[in-house]
């Protein structure tokens, strides 16, 4: 994935979830993936698909100012 490495993805997913005050289960439900998928993303074992990255970006836009700050930080 050009532009953002696996460690940065892990940090992005974790920070997004914490900013929303979501559990891994709740974020997984919102993105249509399993808890295990979110866990693997946060621990750097796998990376989200391009579609999942698009969904995360859309979620960040919906979050307003905190989400925009994360977009600027990671993208």
Protein Blocks (a to p, Z undefined) as FASTA:
>chain_A
ZZiafklmmmmmmmmmmmnopafklmmmmnopafklmmmmmnopaccdfklmmmmmmmmm
mnommlmmmmmmmZZ
